[in-house]
Amino acid sequence: MPQQPPRSIDVVRRWARARSPQPFDDADVLPRAADHGWAYGRDQYELALLGRLVDDGFAANRHVHYPRNHGRPAHRVRFRAVATSAGRVVVRVAGRAEVSMRADAAGPASLSTGVVVGDDLRFEVPVAGAVVEFDVVARTGEVPALGIPGGTPLAEWSASVDDGAWEPIALRPGGERAPHLEAPGHVDVTATRRADGLHDLGAPLLGTPILPRGPQPVVGSGESVAEALADETRRETRHDVVRTEDGWATRHPLGFRYLSVVTDDAPAEVRVRAEVAPVARPGAFACSDDRLTRIWASAQYTLRVCDQGLMIDGIKRDRMPWAGDQALSTLANAFALGEGGVVADGLVALGRPDHGYVNGIADYSLWWVVNADLYVRYFGDRAFAEREAAHVDAFVADLARFADDRGVFRPEAQRGGFVDSGPGSVFLDWGLAIEHGRDPVALQMLWCWALRSAGRLLDRVGHEGSTRWFALADLVESTVRASGWLAETDRWADYLGADAATSSPAPYANFLAVLAGLHSGGVPDGVAASIRTGTAGTPFMTAFRLRARLAAGEHEAVLAEIDRIWGAMLDAGPGTFWEEGPSGGDDLAMYGRPFGRSLCHAWSAGPAALIPEAVLGVRPLDDGWTRFEVAPRLGGLEWASAVVPTPLGDLFVSADRSGVTVHVPAGAALVRGDRVEVGPAVVDWAGQAPDDALAPVADTSGDADATV
């Protein structure tokens, strides 16, 4: 008997959840404490969180070699607030603080000594309307910040970083410790002992094993059974243990599924305090192909456990946000989690390197710009665009120093570069060698994409820099069309000036050309063939290559590749997707180390976006899904349903052989050809393929003006 497709948002979510490797219930995830509001200077929370994650990664892992050229928080921040009533005030201080007050904004300042008790600063506010200023200087290893308990009569917060301009700030929820020091949430998960003596969580997590009192245990872990059983010196992670009130715990959180505990009396179960972000409205996908549904659910879970306040690359290693990975994660996040805050914080944190390129990689600086545009498109955060416009303009201007008079981007190697990048600190992808002295067309396509992304972001807010970057993008496109297009084969070359006889199939150049918008009128056969027959080394770039295949109309082929590549990872375990797919050899080794490969890597979460796009044709047409389209192509599927957690509310799509149903959230509009269905509305039509003769069904929203 055929399965009945889920017909509601809740049922689709339950369907996807039942096929997820997730070993905990969402209801059990506890967000970090929120009884304080924490004041940071502009950009300081994001930089502090990045610094803490980097420090944690270096401390926990044996083989970390990424550049530490990220920005650092300021040493001194001044804060200002207006008292809403008189009385005693207590604030928590991260650093050393002085407090002064004025009777009003124009009055003279008077220094108040206050009383410091532990980390608390206590003082009296004499009158409502008084302006209170705090001068906070960080102690070594700390970040200037103030924790304001709920109900404290202080409002209208602003801050000045290193004597810069005063800017309004929003308080960050947290507890008694500054929130950049805490995981976004946690859940206790039980690891159960197996017949071979290992304890199994059921799926990879980042967490701290908590062991009972007794003799000091010897602990080991791994995302695979082999690593958990291996000698400690061959493992990627350090496993030092420390005494706690409850017994023993590892010094650092571990990224693992399997746990080895050697002690006199090994417990049958081990409690693990896992670091997991709560998700208010998770996305969901389900279809008549259960394997495809499971791939989607595993992609969602892979992404979720890598959300550690910033989206890190992997939970075992390196535990570092990377700008290229983040661009792919933003797309997956839009369909799987709907958590835009982690994207915005990551952009702020990574976009202010202390020196050199983002992550020490020239093209990751380009990905940073692309991601800023993707974030505003998928999450609709115009306030971010307004706040970051001047910085984006200056950031791109700095990169444009490396463009010649034809617009060709030739970055120079800079101090603090990524050691595994090629000439000019260019990386592009693992396994891709770049020839010295030549201009890769793929890099120029990414440069063009970044320029157009900058132009779009600045144009949204009326910033004059948009004209400059659109013009430079046009120049780059003109140059690559003149020097990189192979007319005889209808495709792009691998290097500027190459000919058809010497050029490789150049899949990167060709799929990045599609994504950069150089073939918006249709993908030429030669370009499509290069993308189809070429390969991309990692799941990260493979996902972008498959997005280009979608643009070429190869939807069923994309699903087949997803099944082949991600399905192989699903079959092999441990329930999450890997840094690099199966190679037919030792699938645990990488970087010359036996367990160097991360088996839970956020840049492998591409199917979370690719599958609903390929099957249901769901995509935003305007920022924040205010206008979107749905164009199902079921192919060999009997039915498919999805929930997209847009900023406006849940967008629900269900399609089968008889027709399509779309729940349009309030504030959004479904575009179908000349028809625009304005939400809130439930829209049905017969047929499922875009080339079917669609028969619109009467709008069921009850609003006579819902169809324009």
C-alpha positions as CSV (number, residue, x, y, z in Angstrom):
1,M,0.0,0.0,0.0
2,P,1.6,3.4,-1.0
3,Q,2.5,5.9,1.8
4,Q,0.1,8.7,2.3
5,P,2.0,12.0,2.0
6,P,2.1,14.3,5.1
7,R,-0.4,17.1,4.6
8,S,0.4,19.5,7.4
9,I,3.4,21.4,8.8
10,D,3.5,19.4,12.0
11,V,3.2,16.0,10.3
12,V,6.1,16.9,7.9
13,R,8.3,17.9,10.8
14,R,7.5,14.6,12.6
15,W,8.1,12.6,9.4
16,A,11.6,14.2,9.0
17,R,12.4,13.9,12.7
18,A,11.6,10.2,12.6
19,R,14.3,9.7,9.9
20,S,16.9,11.9,11.5
21,P,19.9,10.5,13.4
22,Q,19.3,13.1,16.1
23,P,19.6,11.2,19.5
24,F,17.7,13.7,21.6
25,D,14.3,15.4,21.7
26,D,14.1,19.0,20.9
27,A,12.0,19.6,24.0
28,D,14.9,18.6,26.1
29,V,17.3,21.2,24.7
30,L,17.9,23.9,27.2
31,P,18.9,27.3,25.9
32,R,21.7,29.1,27.8
33,A,20.5,31.3,30.7
34,A,18.8,34.5,29.8
35,D,18.3,36.2,33.2
36,H,20.8,38.9,32.3
37,G,21.2,41.2,29.3
38,W,24.8,41.6,28.3
39,A,26.2,44.8,26.9
40,Y,29.1,44.6,24.4
41,G,30.5,47.2,22.1
42,R,29.7,47.0,18.4
43,D,31.2,43.8,16.9
44,Q,32.7,42.8,20.3
45,Y,30.5,39.9,21.1
46,E,31.1,38.3,17.7
47,L,34.9,38.8,17.9
48,A,34.9,37.5,21.5
49,L,32.9,34.4,20.5
50,L,35.2,33.7,17.5
51,G,38.3,34.0,19.7
52,R,36.9,31.6,22.3
53,L,36.0,29.0,19.7
54,V,39.5,29.3,18.1
55,D,41.1,28.9,21.5
56,D,38.9,25.9,22.3
57,G,39.8,24.3,19.0
58,F,43.5,24.7,19.5
59,A,43.3,23.4,23.1
60,A,41.2,20.3,22.3
61,N,42.8,19.2,19.0
62,R,46.3,17.8,18.3
63,H,46.7,18.9,14.7
64,V,45.4,22.4,14.2
65,H,47.3,24.6,11.8
66,Y,44.9,27.3,10.5
67,P,45.9,30.9,10.7
68,R,45.1,32.9,13.8
69,N,44.7,36.2,11.9
70,H,41.2,36.8,13.1
71,G,40.2,40.1,14.7
72,R,40.4,40.5,18.4
73,P,38.1,42.4,20.7
74,A,38.9,45.9,21.9
75,H,40.7,46.4,25.3
76,R,38.4,49.3,26.4
77,V,34.7,50.0,25.9
78,R,32.6,52.7,27.4
79,F,28.9,52.1,27.9
80,R,26.0,54.6,28.4
81,A,22.4,54.1,29.6
82,V,19.5,56.1,30.9
83,A,18.1,55.3,34.3
84,T,14.3,54.8,34.2
85,S,14.0,55.2,38.0
86,A,16.2,56.0,41.0
87,G,17.6,53.4,43.4
88,R,20.3,50.8,43.8
89,V,21.7,49.2,40.7
90,V,23.8,46.1,40.4
91,V,25.6,45.1,37.2
92,R,28.0,42.3,36.5
93,V,31.4,43.4,35.0
94,A,33.7,41.5,32.7
95,G,36.8,43.6,33.4
96,R,37.6,46.7,35.6
97,A,34.9,49.4,35.6
98,E,34.4,53.0,36.7
99,V,30.9,54.5,36.7
100,S,29.9,58.1,36.4
101,M,26.5,59.9,36.2
102,R,24.9,63.0,34.9
103,A,21.5,64.3,36.1
104,D,20.6,64.5,32.4
105,A,22.3,64.2,29.0
106,A,23.6,67.8,29.1
107,G,24.7,67.9,32.7
108,P,28.3,67.6,34.0
109,A,29.6,64.1,34.8
110,S,30.3,63.1,38.4
111,L,32.4,60.1,39.3
112,S,30.6,57.5,41.4
113,T,33.0,55.1,43.2
114,G,30.4,52.3,43.4
115,V,31.2,49.2,45.4
116,V,32.7,46.1,43.8
117,V,31.7,42.8,45.2
118,G,33.2,39.9,43.3
119,D,32.3,40.6,39.7
120,D,29.4,42.9,40.6
121,L,29.5,46.7,40.6
122,R,26.9,48.3,42.9
123,F,25.9,52.0,43.0
124,E,23.1,54.3,43.6
125,V,21.2,56.2,40.9
126,P,19.9,59.5,42.4
127,V,17.1,60.3,40.0
128,A,15.2,58.9,37.0
129,G,16.5,60.2,33.8
130,A,20.1,60.2,35.0
131,V,22.7,59.2,32.3
132,V,25.0,56.5,33.6
133,E,28.3,55.9,32.0
134,F,30.6,52.9,32.5
135,D,34.3,52.8,31.5
136,V,35.2,49.1,31.2
137,V,38.8,47.9,30.6
138,A,39.4,44.2,30.0
139,R,41.5,42.1,32.2
140,T,44.0,39.8,30.5
141,G,42.1,37.2,28.4
142,E,38.7,38.9,28.9
143,V,36.4,41.2,26.9
144,P,34.9,44.4,28.2
145,A,31.2,43.7,28.8
146,L,28.5,44.4,31.3
147,G,25.8,42.0,32.5
148,I,22.5,43.6,33.5
149,P,20.1,41.6,35.5
150,G,16.5,41.5,34.3
151,G,14.5,44.3,35.8
152,T,17.4,46.7,36.2
153,P,16.2,50.3,35.6
154,L,18.6,51.1,32.8
155,A,17.6,51.6,29.2
156,E,18.7,53.2,25.9
157,W,22.1,51.5,25.8
158,S,24.9,52.7,23.6
159,A,28.7,52.0,23.5
160,S,31.9,53.6,22.4
161,V,34.7,51.2,21.4
162,D,38.3,52.4,22.0
163,D,37.0,56.1,22.2
164,G,35.2,55.8,18.9
165,A,31.8,57.1,18.1
166,W,28.8,56.3,20.4
167,E,26.5,53.7,18.7
168,P,23.3,52.2,20.0
169,I,23.6,48.6,21.0
170,A,21.2,45.7,21.8
171,L,21.8,43.6,24.8
172,R,22.6,39.9,24.3
173,P,20.7,37.4,26.5
174,G,22.9,35.5,29.0
175,G,23.4,34.3,32.5
176,E,25.9,35.2,35.2
177,R,28.8,34.6,32.8
178,A,29.2,36.6,29.6
179,P,27.3,34.7,26.8
180,H,30.3,34.5,24.5
181,L,31.8,32.0,27.0
182,E,28.8,29.7,26.9
183,A,27.4,27.3,24.3
184,P,24.0,28.4,22.8
185,G,22.3,25.5,24.5
186,H,22.8,22.0,26.0
187,V,21.1,18.7,26.3
188,D,22.0,15.6,28.3
189,V,22.4,12.5,26.1
190,T,23.1,9.0,27.3
191,A,25.9,6.9,25.6
192,T,25.0,3.2,26.0
193,R,27.7,0.5,26.4
194,R,28.0,-1.8,23.4
195,A,29.2,-5.4,23.3
196,D,32.7,-4.3,22.4
197,G,32.9,-2.1,25.4
198,L,32.5,1.2,23.6
199,H,29.7,3.6,24.5
200,D,27.6,4.9,21.7
201,L,25.7,8.2,21.5
202,G,23.7,7.1,18.4
203,A,25.1,10.0,16.4
204,P,28.0,12.5,16.6
205,L,27.7,15.3,19.1
206,L,30.0,17.9,20.7
207,G,29.8,17.3,24.4
208,T,31.5,16.6,27.7
209,P,31.3,13.0,29.1
210,I,30.6,13.0,32.8
211,L,31.9,9.9,34.6
212,P,31.1,8.7,38.2
213,R,33.5,9.0,41.2
214,G,36.2,6.4,41.5
215,P,39.7,5.9,40.2
216,Q,40.8,8.2,37.4
217,P,39.4,6.8,34.1
218,V,41.2,6.7,30.8
219,V,39.0,8.1,28.1
220,G,39.1,8.0,24.3
221,S,36.7,9.0,21.6
222,G,36.0,9.1,17.9
223,E,33.4,9.7,15.3
224,S,34.2,6.2,14.2
225,V,34.6,2.9,16.1
226,A,38.2,2.6,14.8
227,E,39.3,6.0,16.2
228,A,37.6,5.3,19.6
229,L,39.6,2.1,19.8
230,A,42.9,3.5,18.6
231,D,45.9,4.4,20.6
232,E,45.6,7.9,22.0
233,T,48.5,9.3,20.0
234,R,46.7,8.4,16.7
235,R,43.5,10.2,17.7
236,E,42.7,13.8,16.7
237,T,41.4,15.0,20.0
238,R,43.0,15.3,23.4
239,H,41.3,13.4,26.2
240,D,42.6,14.8,29.5
241,V,40.2,14.3,32.4
242,V,39.6,16.5,35.5
243,R,37.9,16.0,38.8
244,T,34.4,17.5,39.2
245,E,31.8,17.5,42.0
246,D,30.1,14.5,40.3
247,G,33.3,12.6,39.6
248,W,35.3,13.0,36.4
249,A,34.8,14.9,33.1
250,T,37.0,15.6,30.1
251,R,38.8,18.9,30.2
252,H,37.5,19.8,26.7
253,P,34.2,19.0,25.0
254,L,34.7,16.2,22.5
255,G,33.3,15.8,19.0
256,F,32.4,12.1,18.9
257,R,29.9,9.3,18.6
258,Y,31.8,6.5,20.2
259,L,33.4,6.7,23.7
260,S,36.1,4.4,25.2
261,V,36.2,4.4,29.0
262,V,38.8,2.3,30.8
263,T,38.4,2.1,34.5
264,D,38.0,-0.5,37.3
265,D,34.2,-0.6,36.8
266,A,33.2,0.8,33.5
267,P,29.6,2.1,33.7
268,A,26.8,0.7,31.5
269,E,25.8,4.2,30.5
270,V,27.7,7.6,30.4
271,R,25.9,10.9,30.6
272,V,27.2,13.4,28.0
273,R,26.4,17.1,28.4
274,A,26.0,18.0,24.7
275,E,26.4,21.5,23.3
276,V,23.4,22.0,21.0
277,A,21.6,25.2,19.9
278,P,17.8,25.3,20.3
279,V,15.9,25.7,17.1
280,A,12.5,27.4,17.3
281,R,11.1,26.4,13.9
282,P,13.1,23.7,12.2
283,G,12.6,23.1,8.5
284,A,11.5,19.7,7.2
285,F,11.4,17.7,4.0
286,A,9.8,14.4,3.3
287,C,9.1,12.4,0.1
288,S,8.1,9.0,-1.2
289,D,11.8,8.0,-1.4
290,D,12.7,7.3,2.2
291,R,16.4,7.3,1.4
292,L,16.2,10.8,0.0
293,T,14.3,11.9,3.1
294,R,17.0,10.4,5.3
295,I,19.7,12.2,3.4
296,W,17.9,15.5,3.9
297,A,17.4,14.8,7.7
298,S,21.1,13.9,8.1
299,A,22.1,17.1,6.4
300,Q,19.9,19.1,8.7
301,Y,21.4,17.3,11.7
302,T,25.0,17.8,10.5
303,L,24.4,21.5,10.2
304,R,22.7,21.8,13.6
305,V,25.4,20.2,15.7
306,C,27.9,22.5,14.0
307,D,26.0,25.5,15.2
308,Q,28.0,26.6,18.2
309,G,27.0,30.2,18.3
310,L,29.0,30.6,15.1
311,M,28.8,27.9,12.4
312,I,32.0,25.9,12.9
313,D,33.4,23.6,10.2
314,G,33.3,20.3,12.2
315,I,32.7,19.2,15.8
316,K,35.8,17.1,16.0
317,R,38.2,19.4,14.1
318,D,38.9,22.2,13.4
319,R,36.0,23.8,15.3
320,M,36.6,26.9,13.3
321,P,34.3,29.1,11.2
322,W,35.5,29.4,7.6
323,A,34.0,31.9,5.2
324,G,33.7,29.6,2.2
325,D,32.0,26.9,4.3
326,Q,29.6,29.6,5.7
327,A,28.3,30.6,2.3
328,L,27.1,27.0,1.7
329,S,25.9,26.7,5.3
330,T,23.7,29.9,4.9
331,L,21.8,28.2,2.1
332,A,21.3,25.0,4.0
333,N,20.4,26.9,7.2
334,A,17.6,28.8,5.3
335,F,15.9,25.5,4.6
336,A,16.9,23.4,7.6
337,L,17.1,25.6,10.7
338,G,15.9,29.2,9.9
339,E,18.5,30.5,12.4
340,G,19.7,33.8,10.8
341,G,21.5,35.1,13.8
342,V,24.3,32.6,13.6
343,V,24.9,33.7,10.0
344,A,25.0,37.4,10.9
345,D,27.3,36.9,13.8
346,G,29.6,34.8,11.7
347,L,29.8,37.5,9.0
348,V,30.7,40.1,11.6
349,A,33.3,37.9,13.3
350,L,35.1,36.7,10.1
351,G,34.8,40.0,8.2
352,R,37.3,41.8,10.5
353,P,40.6,39.9,10.2
354,D,43.4,41.4,12.2
355,H,45.5,41.3,9.0
356,G,45.4,39.5,5.6
357,Y,42.5,37.8,4.0
358,V,39.6,36.1,5.8
359,N,40.9,32.8,7.1
360,G,44.2,33.7,5.4
361,I,42.7,32.7,2.0
362,A,42.1,35.3,-0.8
363,D,39.1,33.5,-2.2
364,Y,37.5,33.1,1.2
365,S,37.4,36.9,1.4
366,L,35.4,36.7,-1.8
367,W,33.1,34.1,-0.3
368,W,32.6,36.4,2.7
369,V,31.2,39.0,0.3
370,V,29.0,36.5,-1.5
371,N,27.7,35.2,1.8
372,A,26.7,38.7,3.0
373,D,24.4,39.0,0.0
374,L,23.1,35.5,0.4
375,Y,22.3,36.2,4.0
376,V,20.2,39.3,3.2
377,R,18.4,37.4,0.3
378,Y,17.5,34.4,2.4
379,F,16.9,36.0,5.8
380,G,15.8,39.4,4.8
381,D,17.9,41.3,7.3
382,R,17.9,44.8,5.9
383,A,19.2,46.2,9.2
384,F,22.3,44.1,8.7
385,A,22.8,45.6,5.2
386,E,22.4,49.1,6.5
387,R,24.8,48.5,9.5
388,E,27.5,46.7,7.4
389,A,27.3,48.7,4.1
390,A,30.3,51.0,4.8
391,H,32.3,48.0,6.0
392,V,31.5,45.9,2.9
393,D,32.4,48.8,0.6
394,A,35.7,49.3,2.3
395,F,36.3,45.6,2.4
396,V,35.8,45.2,-1.3
397,A,37.9,48.3,-2.0
398,D,40.8,46.7,-0.2
399,L,40.4,43.6,-2.4
400,A,40.1,45.7,-5.6
401,R,43.8,46.8,-5.0
402,F,44.7,43.5,-6.5
403,A,42.7,44.0,-9.7
404,D,44.5,45.2,-12.8
405,D,43.2,47.6,-15.4
406,R,41.1,44.8,-17.0
407,G,39.6,43.9,-13.7
408,V,41.6,40.6,-13.4
409,F,41.9,39.7,-9.7
410,R,45.5,38.8,-8.9
411,P,45.8,38.6,-5.1
412,E,49.2,38.7,-3.4
413,A,50.2,36.3,-0.7
414,Q,49.8,38.0,2.7
415,R,51.2,37.5,6.1
416,G,49.2,34.9,8.1
417,G,48.0,33.0,5.0
418,F,46.6,29.6,5.0
419,V,49.5,27.2,4.6
420,D,47.7,24.9,2.2
421,S,46.7,27.6,-0.2
422,G,48.3,28.1,-3.6
423,P,49.8,31.2,-5.3
424,G,48.5,34.5,-4.0
425,S,46.9,32.7,-1.0
426,V,44.3,31.2,-3.4
427,F,42.7,27.9,-2.2
428,L,39.4,27.2,-4.2
429,D,39.2,23.6,-3.0
430,W,41.1,20.6,-1.8
431,G,42.9,18.7,-4.5
432,L,42.8,21.6,-6.9
433,A,46.4,22.7,-8.0
434,I,46.8,26.2,-9.4
435,E,49.6,26.9,-11.8
436,H,52.0,29.8,-10.9
437,G,51.8,32.8,-13.1
438,R,48.4,32.0,-14.6
439,D,45.0,33.5,-14.0
440,P,42.4,30.8,-13.0
441,V,39.0,31.5,-14.7
442,A,37.3,30.0,-11.6
443,L,38.8,32.7,-9.4
444,Q,37.7,35.5,-11.8
445,M,34.2,34.1,-11.8
446,L,34.1,34.1,-8.0
447,W,35.5,37.7,-8.0
448,C,32.8,38.7,-10.4
449,W,30.2,37.0,-8.2
450,A,31.6,38.8,-5.1
451,L,31.5,42.2,-6.9
452,R,27.9,41.7,-8.0
453,S,27.0,40.6,-4.4
454,A,28.6,43.7,-3.0
455,G,26.8,45.9,-5.5
456,R,23.4,44.3,-4.6
457,L,24.0,44.6,-0.9
458,L,25.0,48.3,-1.2
459,D,22.2,49.0,-3.6
460,R,19.6,47.8,-1.2
461,V,20.5,50.6,1.2
462,G,21.3,53.3,-1.4
463,H,25.1,53.2,-0.8
464,E,27.0,55.0,-3.6
465,G,29.6,52.2,-3.7
466,S,27.2,49.9,-5.5
467,T,27.8,51.7,-8.8
468,R,31.5,51.2,-8.6
469,W,31.3,47.4,-7.9
470,F,28.7,46.8,-10.5
471,A,30.9,48.6,-13.0
472,L,33.9,46.6,-12.0
473,A,31.9,43.3,-12.3
474,D,30.9,44.3,-15.8
475,L,34.6,44.9,-16.6
476,V,35.6,41.5,-15.2
477,E,32.9,39.8,-17.2
478,S,34.0,41.5,-20.4
479,T,37.6,40.4,-19.8
480,V,36.8,36.8,-19.1
481,R,34.4,36.6,-22.1
482,A,37.3,37.9,-24.2
483,S,40.1,35.8,-22.7
484,G,38.4,32.8,-21.1
485,W,35.6,31.7,-23.4
486,L,36.1,28.8,-25.7
487,A,33.6,29.5,-28.5
488,E,34.5,26.3,-30.4
489,T,33.5,24.1,-27.4
490,D,30.9,26.5,-25.9
491,R,32.4,26.6,-22.5
492,W,34.9,28.3,-20.2
493,A,38.6,27.6,-20.1
494,D,40.6,26.8,-17.0
495,Y,42.9,29.8,-17.3
496,L,42.6,33.1,-19.1
497,G,44.3,32.8,-22.5
498,A,44.0,29.0,-22.7
499,D,42.8,27.4,-25.9
500,A,40.5,24.4,-26.3
501,A,43.4,22.1,-27.1
502,T,45.2,22.7,-23.8
503,S,42.3,23.5,-21.4
504,S,40.9,20.9,-19.0
505,P,37.1,20.5,-18.7
506,A,37.4,23.2,-16.0
507,P,34.2,22.3,-14.0
508,Y,35.0,25.0,-11.4
509,A,35.2,27.8,-13.9
510,N,32.0,26.7,-15.6
511,F,29.8,26.1,-12.5
512,L,31.0,29.3,-10.9
513,A,30.2,31.2,-14.1
514,V,26.6,30.0,-13.8
515,L,26.4,30.9,-10.1
516,A,27.9,34.3,-10.8
517,G,25.1,35.1,-13.3
518,L,27.0,34.9,-16.6
519,H,24.4,32.6,-18.0
520,S,21.1,33.9,-16.6
521,G,19.5,33.5,-20.0
522,G,20.2,29.8,-20.2
523,V,23.2,27.5,-19.6
524,P,25.0,26.7,-22.9
525,D,25.4,23.0,-23.7
526,G,29.2,23.1,-23.5
527,V,29.1,24.7,-20.0
528,A,26.5,22.2,-18.9
529,A,28.7,19.3,-20.2
530,S,31.8,20.6,-18.4
531,I,29.8,20.8,-15.1
532,R,28.3,17.4,-15.7
533,T,31.4,15.5,-16.6
534,G,33.9,17.3,-14.3
535,T,34.2,16.8,-10.6
536,A,34.6,19.0,-7.5
537,G,36.7,17.7,-4.8
538,T,34.7,18.3,-1.6
539,P,31.0,18.1,-0.7
540,F,31.3,21.9,-0.2
541,M,32.2,22.7,-3.9
542,T,30.2,19.7,-5.1
543,A,27.0,21.3,-3.6
544,F,27.7,24.5,-5.5
545,R,28.4,22.5,-8.7
546,L,25.0,20.8,-8.3
547,R,23.3,24.2,-7.8
548,A,24.6,25.1,-11.3
549,R,23.3,21.8,-12.6
550,L,19.9,22.8,-11.2
551,A,20.2,26.1,-13.2
552,A,20.8,24.0,-16.3
553,G,17.5,22.1,-15.6
554,E,19.2,18.8,-14.6
555,H,17.0,18.2,-11.6
556,E,16.8,14.4,-11.6
557,A,20.6,14.1,-12.3
558,V,21.2,16.3,-9.3
559,L,19.1,13.9,-7.1
560,A,21.0,11.0,-8.5
561,E,24.4,12.6,-7.6
562,I,23.1,13.4,-4.1
563,D,22.1,9.7,-3.7
564,R,25.4,8.5,-4.9
565,I,27.7,10.9,-2.9
566,W,25.7,11.6,0.2
567,G,24.0,8.3,0.2
568,A,27.4,6.6,0.4
569,M,28.2,8.6,3.5
570,L,24.8,7.8,4.9
571,D,25.4,4.1,4.4
572,A,28.9,4.2,6.0
573,G,27.9,6.2,9.1
574,P,28.2,7.7,11.6
575,G,24.9,9.4,10.8
576,T,26.4,12.8,9.7
577,F,28.1,14.0,6.6
578,W,31.8,14.2,6.1
579,E,34.5,16.7,5.2
580,E,35.3,14.6,2.1
581,G,33.2,11.8,0.6
582,P,34.1,8.2,0.3
583,S,37.2,7.6,-1.8
584,G,37.2,3.8,-2.0
585,G,40.3,3.6,0.2
586,D,40.8,4.5,3.8
587,D,37.8,6.8,4.3
588,L,38.9,7.9,7.8
589,A,42.3,9.2,6.9
590,M,43.0,12.8,5.7
591,Y,46.0,15.2,5.8
592,G,48.3,12.2,6.2
593,R,46.7,11.2,9.5
594,P,44.8,8.0,10.2
595,F,41.7,9.8,11.5
596,G,42.2,13.3,10.1
597,R,38.9,13.3,8.2
598,S,36.0,15.0,10.0
599,L,32.8,12.9,9.8
600,C,30.5,15.7,10.9
601,H,31.3,18.7,8.7
602,A,28.9,21.7,8.1
603,W,30.1,22.2,4.5
604,S,28.5,18.9,3.7
605,A,25.0,20.0,4.6
606,G,24.3,21.1,1.0
607,P,21.4,18.6,0.4
608,A,19.3,20.5,3.0
609,A,18.9,23.2,0.4
610,L,19.5,21.2,-2.8
611,I,16.8,18.6,-2.3
612,P,13.8,20.9,-1.7
613,E,15.0,23.2,-4.5
614,A,15.4,20.3,-6.9
615,V,12.1,18.5,-6.1
616,L,9.8,21.3,-5.2
617,G,11.4,24.3,-6.9
618,V,11.2,26.4,-3.8
619,R,13.3,29.6,-3.9
620,P,13.1,33.2,-2.8
621,L,12.6,35.9,-5.5
622,D,13.1,38.8,-3.1
623,D,14.8,39.3,0.2
624,G,13.4,37.4,3.1
625,W,11.0,35.3,1.0
626,T,8.7,38.3,0.6
627,R,8.2,36.9,-2.9
628,F,9.0,33.3,-3.8
629,E,8.2,30.7,-6.3
630,V,7.3,27.0,-6.2
631,A,7.9,24.8,-9.3
632,P,7.7,21.1,-8.4
633,R,9.5,18.5,-10.5
634,L,8.7,15.2,-8.9
635,G,10.4,13.1,-11.5
636,G,10.2,9.5,-10.2
637,L,8.7,10.5,-6.8
638,E,5.1,10.0,-6.0
639,W,4.9,12.9,-3.6
640,A,7.1,15.4,-1.7
641,S,6.4,18.0,1.1
642,A,8.6,20.6,2.8
643,V,8.5,23.2,5.5
644,V,10.8,26.2,4.9
645,P,11.2,28.3,8.1
646,T,11.3,31.7,6.5
647,P,11.6,34.9,8.5
648,L,7.9,35.6,7.8
649,G,6.7,32.2,9.1
650,D,6.6,28.7,8.0
651,L,6.2,28.2,4.2
652,F,4.6,24.8,3.5
653,V,4.6,23.0,0.1
654,S,3.1,19.6,-0.7
655,A,3.0,18.1,-4.2
656,D,1.8,14.8,-5.6
657,R,0.7,13.6,-9.0
658,S,-2.7,15.3,-8.7
659,G,-1.5,18.8,-7.7
660,V,0.2,21.2,-5.4
661,T,-0.7,22.9,-2.1
662,V,1.2,25.9,-0.8
663,H,0.7,27.7,2.5
664,V,1.8,31.2,2.0
665,P,2.8,33.0,5.3
666,A,1.6,36.5,6.1
667,G,3.9,39.1,4.5
668,A,4.9,36.8,1.7
669,A,3.7,36.4,-1.9
670,L,3.7,33.3,-4.1
671,V,4.6,34.1,-7.7
672,R,3.2,31.8,-10.4
673,G,3.8,33.3,-13.8
674,D,1.5,36.4,-14.0
675,R,-0.3,35.4,-10.8
676,V,0.7,36.7,-7.4
677,E,-0.9,35.0,-4.4
678,V,-0.5,37.1,-1.3
679,G,-0.4,35.5,2.2
680,P,-1.7,34.5,4.5
681,A,-3.3,32.1,2.0
682,V,-3.6,28.4,1.1
683,V,-3.1,28.1,-2.7
684,D,-3.9,24.9,-4.6
685,W,-3.4,24.0,-8.3
686,A,-3.7,20.9,-10.4
687,G,-0.6,19.4,-12.0
688,Q,3.0,19.5,-10.6
689,A,5.5,20.2,-13.3
690,P,6.1,23.8,-14.5
691,D,5.5,22.8,-18.1
692,D,2.1,21.3,-17.2
693,A,-1.0,23.2,-18.1
694,L,-1.6,24.5,-14.6
695,A,-5.2,24.9,-13.6
696,P,-5.4,27.4,-10.7
697,V,-7.8,26.5,-8.0
698,A,-9.8,29.2,-6.3
699,D,-7.9,30.9,-3.5
700,T,-9.0,29.5,-0.1
701,S,-7.8,32.4,2.0
702,G,-11.1,34.2,2.0
703,D,-9.5,37.4,0.8
704,A,-10.9,38.5,-2.5
705,D,-7.8,40.6,-3.1
706,A,-5.3,37.8,-2.4
707,T,-4.7,37.2,-6.1
708,V,-3.2,40.1,-8.0
